[in-house]
Amino acid sequence: MQPLILCYQGPDGRLDSVMPYIGEMSFGTHLKDVLGRSRVRAHVLPLPAISVEGHTVHTLTDELLRHMREGLAELQAQVLLK
């Protein structure tokens, strides 16, 4: 499994909360909001591959979530203004 982390940086250098498509938002509303944004930068961090061998769905999910949380914290620390 090859996890990737995405971090969207707004024009002010801080985390952009408009770009991620999450929660209960409708696609139409999200698309309108995204198209109305100016200068958003996407940062991508590929994480080390995780072997699926020897895992159950639950153990693989736990390991993937741990790697993604750590990777996201690392990426945000590198690219976002505080």
C-alpha positions, 0 to 999 in steps of 0.5 A: 500500500502506498499512502500519500499525504495532501496538505492545502495551503491558502494564500495567507500561508496557513492551512486552507479549509475550503479545498478538502472535500470532507464531512457532509458537504454537497459536491456542488457547493464544494465545487463552487467554493473551490472555484472561488478560491485564489492561490491555493497551493497543494503539497504532497508527501509520499510516505513509505510503502506499507506491506499488507502481508501479515495484517488484518483489515484492522491492523492495517488500518491502524498502521496506515492511520498512524503513518498518515497522522505522523506524515501530516504533522510532518508536512504541515510543520514544513510548509504552513505558517504558524 
